[in-house]
Amino acid sequence: MIKVGVLALQGAVREHIQSLEACGVEAVAIKHKEELKDVDGLILPGGESTTMRRLIDKYDFMDSLKEFALEGKPMFGTCAGLILLAKNIVGYSEPHLGVMDVTVERNSFGRQVDSFEADLSVKDVAGDFPAVFIRAPHIVEAGENVEILSKHDGRIVLAREGQFLGCSFHPELTDDHRLTAYFVEMVKEAKNQKQPV
Ligand SMILES: NC(=O)CC[C@H](N)C(=O)O
C-alpha cells in the first residue's frame, strides 16, 4: 500500500487529497517537513508560487524537498507546483526546487483570460481530459529526457521527466481522476522498484 502526500502550505490541498482517495490510495496533507519521510510520492498543488516559496523557506522545507527528489520519489507539480519544480523560470535568475528539466513562463496565457477550461488529449491517459487553467504557466522549453504528454494551442501543458510530472492546469478541480491515477501508478512503480526481490 502506498501513501501520497500533498504539500499543504497553501493552495488547492483538499481537492488533491479527495482525488487521491478516489484513486484508492491513502493521502495525507504535509504540513511539517518531518512528515515527508512517511510518504512515497508528493503532489505540489496550485496556488501562488512566490507565496508558496516564501512558506517553504519559512517552514524550512527546501532541503527536505530536494532530498525527497534525490531519493527518486515521484513528485507531481500542478500549476504553481510546476513552477516550483522547474529548473528555469522565464524572467527569474534562480529556480525554486529546480529539479525538472523544463523552462516555464508564469501567467502565460494572457492577462485578459484569467481562467478557462479545455479538453486535452493526454498521451497514455485520455483523449478528452477536462483541464481547468487558472492564471496558468506553460512549459516553453523541455530538456531531451522530458516526455511531452499534452499541448494546448501549441503550448506544452503537461510533461514528465522520469519521477517528475508537471502540468499547467488543475487536475484536481473536476471529477475526472485519470491524471491523478496516472501519478499514483508512477508512485507504485517507483516503490516496487525500490523493494528488494
Ligand atoms: N493556479 C495557479 O497555481 C497559478 C500559478 C500562479 N500564477 C503562479 O505564478 O504561481
The ligand as a Tripos MOL2 file, in Angstrom:
@<TRIPOS>MOLECULE
LIG
   10     9     1     0     0
SMALL
NO_CHARGES

@<TRIPOS>ATOM
      1 N1         -3.3100   28.4100  -10.3490 N.am      1 LIG1
      2 C1         -2.0450   28.5700  -10.1190 C.2       1 LIG1
      3 O1         -1.3830   27.7510   -9.4660 O.2       1 LIG1
      4 C2         -1.4750   29.8390  -10.6290 C.3       1 LIG1
      5 C3          0.0190   29.9490  -10.5450 C.3       1 LIG1
      6 C4          0.4240   31.3880  -10.3390 C.3       1 LIG1
      7 N2          0.0470   32.2000  -11.4590 N.3       1 LIG1
      8 C5          1.9200   31.4810  -10.0870 C.2       1 LIG1
      9 O2          2.6340   32.0090  -10.8710 O.co2     1 LIG1
     10 O3          2.3710   30.9990   -9.0780 O.co2     1 LIG1
@<TRIPOS>BOND
     1     1     2 1
     2     2     3 2
     3     2     4 1
     4     4     5 1
     5     5     6 1
     6     6     7 1
     7     6     8 1
     8     8     9 2
     9     8    10 1
@<TRIPOS>SUBSTRUCTURE
     1 LIG1         1 GROUP 0 **** ****
